[in-house]
Amino acid sequence: MRKRVPKWLRRIIGKREIKISLRTRDPVIARIRHLELLARIERELSGIDASIVDGKGHLLADLQCKFESDVPSAALPWVDARSDEVSSANVSSVDVRSGSAVACAAVGPSAVAVAADGGTPVPLRRLFTSYSKEAQLSPATVKRWTPVVERLIGHLGHDDAAAITRADLVAWKDTLLAGGMNNVTVRDVYLAASKALLQFAVDQGQLPENPTKEVKVRVKKKVKEREKGFDGVEAAKILTATRLRFSHLISEETAAARRWLPWIGAYTGARINELTPLIADDFVERDGIWMIRIRGANNKTRTYRDVPLDSHLIEQGLLDYVRSRRKRPLFYDPDRSRGGTDSNPHHKKVAERLAEWVRSLGIEGVAPNHGWRHRFSTVSRLVGVPEDVRNIIQGHAGSKVADDYGDTWPLVALREIEKLPRYAV
């Protein structure tokens, strides 16, 4: 980027314009860094007046140190007005009366910030590595949060969590919003990740307090135009479509996902992403009752649960299809799948493709996969399923200590599931 220097400061700075590399080829990051740098430079230049410039026109060294400590990835080219021999790569400020480098910036911007309070540096990247390992973050979360940490470092111009202030984070939030980022994304991804990371540093005794604690993003409440779950007409439309003959161009697994996942969601209220990884061994018989074991690794609460199969699912032949798959996943074939990674697994893609198919049926205004979960709760209330049993069936985290005591035996859960009216299509 380039910024023209005001005429009255040119003899002090020694340049007509300031040039700084943004050090990125990503246009989105470049735009954000440009806005950040421009705002900081304008703020600092506007704050300079005759009271901090001596009679010979020399800019005070402490101002230079402060200015350059704000610039990410590159030092401003402060030089003696009489000479261009001093390298901006090695010097952050110059005393123009002697032409000598001031020691405050030889150690770089992060060290300058730390030196102000005498604290020990806490590198953000190293902190994130430690946090992700100890918290056992999923590969998908690590993938999502890594750019957040990098953008924060780019905004700050240093990699030291100990030097971060609340004002820094407020400025970062404002910059993200000014760059066009959605308020919800800033709140639920960028600030949430930063808050968790810096709280980890507090818990480890590396920081005295969390500077993100009181930083907030206002999000306008969405206008609610309809219920979150499918209504009766939409549910019937989707379930009817599951019984039609599918194109020969799609795989057996994709056809099975369309055929069975909406039905299982309708009768269990499970999250679709909990169902897409299922294999035959996840269908177990206990006390004469067939159940789906939803593994803890595949749900939010990290706790397994056994959900009885409604008799209507068994009558339609679900167990026959399950047995036919043997040891293979029910809804995808790993040998034919492409590009599956820990951060973007095959079963997640199955859910995404199912959602696209449901939308193609003309279902609008409701989450195409999560709509079943909301509908299950609605219908369960209608037929009088007790709240605690409903929560266990759906895998909702309990809000009371008593929820952690006792087990809901399969017979109890099945009794309540069988209260649900059958979907006749």
N, C-alpha and C positions, 0 to 999 in steps of 0.2 A: 504494500500500500504506500501511498505518497500523501504527505500533508505539508502544505505551504506554511513556512514560518513567518509570523508577522514581521513587518519591516523593522520595528523597534527592537526585536529580539535577535535579528540576524547577526549583528555584530557581536552578540554575546554567545550565540550558539555556533556561529561560523558557517552556517548553511542557509541556503534559500528555501530548501524543503527537506523534510525528514522522510527517509525511505526505510521501510521495514519489511522484510520477507515474512509472509504469513505461514510459510513452511508447511503447506498442504496443497494437494491437488484436488481435494474434495471441495466442490463449490459451496456446499452447505456449511462446512466447517469454516471455509475461507470467509464467507459472508458474516458468520457469527464473530470470528476473530477481528474482522475489519471493524464491525460496529463497536466491539469492546475497546479496541485500541483507539479508535477515533474519539470515543466518549472520554476516555482517560486523558488523552492528549489535550482535548479541548478544555476539560476541567482544570488541568494543571496550568495550561497556558493562561487561561482566564484569571487564575488566582495570582499571577505574577504582577507585582506593581513596583513602583519606584522604591518602596520601603525595604525591599529585599535585594535591591541592586545597588552596589556601592557607586561612589562618584566616578570611578573609572569604567563603569559598565560591565562589571564582572558578576556573573550569576553565582550565588552561593552554592557551595559544594553539597550541603545537606539537601537542598532542593533537588539537585541533580540525582542524588542517590534515591530519593523518594520517587522521583519521576520514573527512573529506569527500573526500579523494583516492581513496578506495575506492568511492565511490558513482557508478554509471554514469548519465550523462545528466541528473543533477539534483543540486544541492547541498542538504545538509541545512539546515533552517531554524534555524541557530544565531542567537540574538539576545540582546541585553542583557536581563537579567531585568526591567529597569525600563522597557523600551521595545520596540515592535515596528516601529520605523521603518526598520530596516536591512533591505534586500532580500536574500533568499537567492540570488537570481539573479545578483547581482553580487559577493557577498561569500562567502568560504568559511569565515572565522572572525572572531570578534569578541572584542576584549578587553573583558570586562564591567566592568572597573574604570574605563575611560575612555569606553566606548561607541564606540570607533573601530574601523574595519576593519583587520585585520591584512593586510599586503601579500602574505602567502604564497599567497593563493588568488585574487587578482584575475586571475591568468593562467590559472586553471582547473586541474583535477586532473592532466592529462597534463604540463603544464609544471612542476607541483610535483614530480612524479616524476622528471622529467629534471633539474631543478635540484639534486636530491640528489647526483648524480654528475657534474654539469657536462657531460654528453654532449649530442650534437646529436639532436634529435627525428628519428625515422624513421617517418613516417605509414604505417600498415598498408595503407590503401586504395591509396595511391599505389604502395607496394611491390608489392601484388598486381597492379596494372595493369602495372607494369614486368616482373614475373616472367611473367605470362601472355603478354605480347607476345614477350619474348625466348625463352621456352621453347616458344612456339607451341602453347599448350594448345588442345585441341579445344574447340569451343563447348560440348559436353556437359560437359567438365571444368570450364570456367569457370562454367557454370550450377550445377554441383554444389558448387563450392568457394566461390562468392560468399556464400551464407548462413553458411558456416563462418566466414569472415572477419568477417561482421557480428555473429555470436554471440560471437566472441572479443572484439570491441570492446565489445559490450554487457556482457560479463562483467567486463572490465578497468575499464571506466569511462573509458577514454582510447584514443587512436588512435596510440600511440607504441610501436613495436616495441623501441626502445632501453630502455624502462622495464619490459619484461616480464622476470619472474624465473621460475625453475623452480617456486617455490612458487605463483606465479600459475597456471601451467599445471596443476600437480597439483590445485589447488583447482577449476579449470575442469573437468578430467577428472572429479573427484568429483561436481561439480554436475550434469554431463551424465548420469552414471550414476544419481545420485539422482533425476533427473527421469524415469527409466524408459528411457533410450536403451540400445540393445543394445551389449554390450561390443565386438562386432566392428565396429559402426558407429563407435563412439568411436575405436577403434584405427585402422581402415583408412580412415576418411574424415576425422574431425575432427583427430586427432593427426597423421595422415599429411600432410594439407594444411598444417597449421601448421608441421610439421617442414620440409617442402619450401620453404615461403615464407621462413621464418627462416634456413634454410641459404643461400638465395639472397642474403639480406641479408649474411650472413657472407662469402660469395664475392665480393660487391661491395665489401667493406671497410667496410660500414655498421655491422656489429655485431662485437664481438670474439669471441663464441662463440654457439652455438645453445642456448638454454635448454631446448629440447625433447629434447635428445640422450639424456638418461637417464630421461625420463618414459615409463612403460610402462603398458599395460593388460593385465591378466591375462585370458585368454580360455580358458574350459573347452573342452577338446578334445571334438569331437563323437563320439558313439558311432557306430561304423561297423557297420551291419547288413548291408550288401551291397556288391557291386562298383559302381564308378562308371559303368560302361558298360552298354548293353543286353545282356541275355543272348540266347541264340538264339531263344527263344520270343517275347520282346518285339520283337526285330528283325523276325522273320517277320510278326508281327501288324501292325506299322506299315507295312512294305513291301507287305503284302497290301492294306491299306486304301488305299494310294496308287493302286491299280489299279481301285478301284471307281468307279462313276459318282457324281459330286458333285452336290449340289443346284444347281438352276438359279438360285437366289437369290444365289450367290456369284459374284464376277467371274472372268473368264478368267484373270487373273493370280494370284488367290488359289488357284484350282484347280491352276494350273501349279506354284505353290509347294508345294502338298501332294503333287503328283504327282512332282516331280523333286528337290526339296531333300533329302529323306531318302535317296534313292538316291545322289545325288552325295556327300553326307556319308558314306555307308557305304563308298564306293569311293575316297575321297580323304582322309578324316579331317580335312577342313577345318572351320573354325568356320563355323557357319551365317551369322553376321553378315558373314563374308567372301564368302559366296555370294549373299546377297540383293541386293547392288548390281549384279550381273553384267548386261552387255549383250552383244549378239551379237559385237561387236568383241573381246570378251575371250576368244573361242574362236579359237585360232590353230592353223595346221598348220605343223609344223616337222619336216624330215627324214621326211615322210610320216606323221607321228604327230600326231593331234589332241590339243590340250591346252587347259586352262583357265588363262588368265593371271590370277592373283590379285594385284591391284594393292597396292602398298605402302601407299597411303592407307587401305586397308580392313583392315589387320591390325596386330597389336601390335608386330611387329618393324620395321614401316615399310619392309619390303623386299619387292619383288615376287618371285613364284615361278611357274614353269610346272609344272602338274601334269597328266600324261598322263591321257587318258580311258580307263577300262577298256572293253574291247570290248563288255561286256554293256550299258553305257550307250548306246553307239552303236547296237547292235542293237535296243534298245528305241525308238529314234527321237529321242533327245535333240537331235541336230544338226538334225533336221527342224524341231523346235520353235524352236530357236535362230534358224534362218534366217527363220522366219515372223515374228519380232519386228523384223527389220530394225534400225533405230536405237533402238528403244524398249527400256527395261529389261525384263528377262525376267519379273520377278515382281511388278511394280507399274506402274501407269499414272500418271505425274505429273499428267496432266490431270484425273484423277478422284480423286486423293488429296487429303485435307483436312488442313490444319494442319501440314504438314511444315516443320520448321525446321532450322537448322544444328545445334542442340543435340538435336533429336529427329527425325532424318531419316526419310523414308518407308521406306527399306530396313530400318531398325531395327524399325519397326512390323510389317513382314512377318514378321520372326523371332519377334516376340511373339505374333502371331496363329497362327503355325505351332505354337509351343509349347502354346498353348491347345488346339489341335486334337489334338495328340499326347496331352495329358492326358485329353481327352475319350474317348480309346480305352481308358482304364483303365490307362495306364502310370503307375506310382507309385514313389517312392523313388529316382528317378534324374532328372538334368537332362534335360528332354525334347528339347533341341537338342544339348547338349554330349555326350550319351550316345553319339552316333556317333563322336565324336573318341576317346573312351576305348575304344570297341569296336574301332576301326581299329588302335589301338596293340596291343591284346590279340591280335587275329587276326594282325597282322603278326609279332609275336614267335613265335606258334605255327607260322607257315609259314617262319620263318627270314629275314625281311627284315632286312638289316644296320641297326644302330642309326643310323649316320650318314645313310643313304639315307632311312630312315623319318623322321628329324628334318627333312630337307630337304623331303620330300613334304608333311609336316604343317605346316611353317613354324615349328618349334621353334627358338629361339635356341640356337646351339651353345655348349657349355661349354668348348671348347678352342680355342686359337689356330689349330690346324690346320684347324678347321672352316671358316675363312674362305678357305682356299686350294682352288683347283680348282672345276670345275663338274660337276654330275651331269647328264650328257647325257640327253635324253628317252628314248633307247633303254634306258639303265640303269634309269631310274625306271619305265618301262613294264614292263620285265622283272620288276621286283619287285612292281608292282601286280597283274600278271596271275597272280602266285602265290596271290593271295587267292581262296578258294573262292567260287564264284558263289552268290548268294542265289536259291534256287529257290522262287518263290511262285506 
